[in-house]
Amino acid sequence: MSSTYILVAGDARISALVAAAPGATTAVVVGTRAVADAVATSGVGSVVWLGEPGDAPLEAFAGPVADLVAAAAPDVVLASTRPADRVLAGAVAARLGAPVHTMASKVEVHDGAAEVTRAVFGGIARQTLRTAGPVVVVVDGGTLGEGGSAPVEEVAAAPAPTVRVVETRAAERTQVDLGRAQRIVAVGRGLKAQEDVAVVEGLAAVLGAETACSRPLAEGVGWFTKDRYVGVTGQHVQPDLYVALGISGQLQHTVGARAAGTVVAVNTDASCPYFAEADYCVVGDLYAIAGALTDALR
Ligand SMILES: Cc1cc2nc3c(=O)[nH]c(=O)nc-3n(C[C@H](O)[C@H](O)[C@H](O)COP(=O)(O)OP(=O)(O)OC[C@H]3O[C@@H](n4cnc5c(N)ncnc54)[C@H](O)[C@@H]3O)c2cc1C
């Protein structure tokens, strides 16, 4: 019979994990006893409670959790998409040398191998992967489950002393919520210099739009904050108007703006991929076009 280990890092809302798990389920909990007890009534077969992490980061429990998983050799290890669970799952996968599959919608076991169906390219396609050997799968956690009363086994686990938290700081955030913006002027690597962001801001101002960018401008050169890049790993936006200046139109970007009403792409390259899906395609220099549009609208 197939079996699944569910990793729980302090949050007992695992109903979707239990529903997705093939075979017999064991939950491994790093967290309070209350969390372990709540997990025990969520429909799992058994619970192993490793205690509270205290000041130790979750990564410090990767060794003990991986040892438990390796000894039991389940077909699948499941974790939720919540940040803490992903941290633990990633560290455990590294210890096990196991692949991590994200965006999973279905997990099955056939002939002793895990088969995972997952969304790819921002959800426009699906892929089914078959993995022999240990595999870690990340799915939505769900809510508090109801069902049964599994035994809770307490196992003393010492966190690795080599990993410790030396500083915790609040993340730098801006107030932008691109998901609610009615109009967006986005720019890509067609922009030549950081001071030229003013050109984009000028057009956005007269349009009453938010500014946004492709990933290289946020993750690469850092001319925009990371909450302003659109795409598969960035923001998904749905404005009435999306102006894309000097953005080539790679799938990883356009997926994030597919829900836009009208897309205007400006590019010097008449064969750029964005022109295949934009509503209005302007062949030209973004500086000249943005400047002329700003003047005209003003
Ligand atoms: C796993 C993964 C996830 C990714 N996720 C994202 C994501 O979420 N969002 C994202 O944006 N990217 C993402 N990327 C990167 C993506 O594949 C592209 O590399 C990126 O979108 C390209 O950005 P760009 O269009 O600005 O740059 P380029 O592809 O370099 O295009 C620049 C464009 O500017 C044009 N241009 C140059 N000068 C001018 C000018 N003066 N006037 C007008 N046009 C000009 C050029 O003709 C060109 O078409 C991801 C990549 C990977 C591998």
Ligand as a Chemical Component Dictionary entry (heavy atoms), coordinates in Angstrom:
data_LIG
# 
_chem_comp.id                   LIG 
_chem_comp.type                 NON-POLYMER 
_chem_comp.pdbx_formal_charge   0 
_chem_comp.three_letter_code    LIG 
# 
loop_
_chem_comp_atom.comp_id 
_chem_comp_atom.atom_id 
_chem_comp_atom.alt_atom_id 
_chem_comp_atom.type_symbol 
_chem_comp_atom.charge 
_chem_comp_atom.model_Cartn_x 
_chem_comp_atom.model_Cartn_y 
_chem_comp_atom.model_Cartn_z 
_chem_comp_atom.pdbx_ordinal 
LIG C1  C1  C 0 11.379 30.693 -14.389 1  
LIG C2  C2  C 0 11.293 32.053 -15.002 2  
LIG C3  C3  C 0 10.339 32.921 -14.551 3  
LIG C4  C4  C 0 10.233 34.187 -15.113 4  
LIG N1  N1  N 0 9.265  35.031 -14.647 5  
LIG C5  C5  C 0 9.126  36.249 -15.228 6  
LIG C6  C6  C 0 8.109  37.131 -14.807 7  
LIG O1  O1  O 0 7.304  36.838 -13.915 8  
LIG N2  N2  N 0 8.017  38.334 -15.421 9  
LIG C7  C7  C 0 8.864  38.727 -16.433 10 
LIG O2  O2  O 0 8.731  39.840 -16.944 11 
LIG N3  N3  N 0 9.837  37.896 -16.842 12 
LIG C8  C8  C 0 10.001 36.673 -16.257 13 
LIG N4  N4  N 0 11.008 35.868 -16.671 14 
LIG C9  C9  C 0 11.973 36.390 -17.647 15 
LIG C10 C10 C 0 11.434 36.292 -19.069 16 
LIG O3  O3  O 0 11.701 35.017 -19.601 17 
LIG C11 C11 C 0 12.115 37.327 -19.957 18 
LIG O4  O4  O 0 13.515 37.150 -19.908 19 
LIG C12 C12 C 0 11.789 38.753 -19.574 20 
LIG O5  O5  O 0 10.392 38.931 -19.465 21 
LIG C13 C13 C 0 12.338 39.684 -20.646 22 
LIG O6  O6  O 0 12.137 41.003 -20.227 23 
LIG P1  P1  P 0 12.089 42.163 -21.294 24 
LIG O7  O7  O 0 10.999 41.874 -22.278 25 
LIG O8  O8  O 0 12.051 43.428 -20.533 26 
LIG O9  O9  O 0 13.529 42.084 -21.973 27 
LIG P2  P2  P 0 13.956 41.597 -23.415 28 
LIG O10 O10 O 0 13.433 40.261 -23.730 29 
LIG O11 O11 O 0 15.437 41.816 -23.495 30 
LIG O12 O12 O 0 13.217 42.616 -24.400 31 
LIG C14 C14 C 0 13.523 43.975 -24.503 32 
LIG C15 C15 C 0 12.712 44.507 -25.673 33 
LIG O13 O13 O 0 12.911 45.890 -25.762 34 
LIG C16 C16 C 0 12.917 46.227 -27.138 35 
LIG N5  N5  N 0 13.581 47.522 -27.234 36 
LIG C17 C17 C 0 14.885 47.809 -27.102 37 
LIG N6  N6  N 0 15.095 49.121 -27.189 38 
LIG C18 C18 C 0 13.895 49.699 -27.385 39 
LIG C19 C19 C 0 13.445 51.025 -27.518 40 
LIG N7  N7  N 0 14.291 52.078 -27.465 41 
LIG N8  N8  N 0 12.133 51.275 -27.699 42 
LIG C20 C20 C 0 11.244 50.222 -27.749 43 
LIG N9  N9  N 0 11.609 48.942 -27.623 44 
LIG C21 C21 C 0 12.918 48.688 -27.420 45 
LIG C22 C22 C 0 13.638 45.088 -27.803 46 
LIG O14 O14 O 0 13.316 45.009 -29.186 47 
LIG C23 C23 C 0 13.097 43.903 -27.021 48 
LIG O15 O15 O 0 11.954 43.353 -27.639 49 
LIG C24 C24 C 0 11.119 34.593 -16.137 50 
LIG C25 C25 C 0 12.084 33.704 -16.590 51 
LIG C26 C26 C 0 12.168 32.450 -16.027 52 
LIG C27 C27 C 0 13.219 31.514 -16.527 53 
# 
loop_
_chem_comp_bond.comp_id 
_chem_comp_bond.atom_id_1 
_chem_comp_bond.atom_id_2 
_chem_comp_bond.value_order 
_chem_comp_bond.pdbx_ordinal 
LIG C1  C2  SING 1  
LIG C2  C3  SING 2  
LIG C2  C26 DOUB 3  
LIG C3  C4  DOUB 4  
LIG C4  N1  SING 5  
LIG C4  C24 SING 6  
LIG N1  C5  DOUB 7  
LIG C5  C6  SING 8  
LIG C5  C8  SING 9  
LIG C6  O1  DOUB 10 
LIG C6  N2  SING 11 
LIG N2  C7  SING 12 
LIG C7  O2  DOUB 13 
LIG C7  N3  SING 14 
LIG N3  C8  DOUB 15 
LIG C8  N4  SING 16 
LIG N4  C9  SING 17 
LIG N4  C24 SING 18 
LIG C9  C10 SING 19 
LIG C10 O3  SING 20 
LIG C10 C11 SING 21 
LIG C11 O4  SING 22 
LIG C11 C12 SING 23 
LIG C12 O5  SING 24 
LIG C12 C13 SING 25 
LIG C13 O6  SING 26 
LIG O6  P1  SING 27 
LIG P1  O7  DOUB 28 
LIG P1  O8  SING 29 
LIG P1  O9  SING 30 
LIG O9  P2  SING 31 
LIG P2  O10 DOUB 32 
LIG P2  O11 SING 33 
LIG P2  O12 SING 34 
LIG O12 C14 SING 35 
LIG C14 C15 SING 36 
LIG C15 O13 SING 37 
LIG C15 C23 SING 38 
LIG O13 C16 SING 39 
LIG C16 N5  SING 40 
LIG C16 C22 SING 41 
LIG N5  C17 SING 42 
LIG N5  C21 SING 43 
LIG C17 N6  DOUB 44 
LIG N6  C18 SING 45 
LIG C18 C19 SING 46 
LIG C18 C21 DOUB 47 
LIG C19 N7  SING 48 
LIG C19 N8  DOUB 49 
LIG N8  C20 SING 50 
LIG C20 N9  DOUB 51 
LIG N9  C21 SING 52 
LIG C22 O14 SING 53 
LIG C22 C23 SING 54 
LIG C23 O15 SING 55 
LIG C24 C25 DOUB 56 
LIG C25 C26 SING 57 
LIG C26 C27 SING 58 
# 
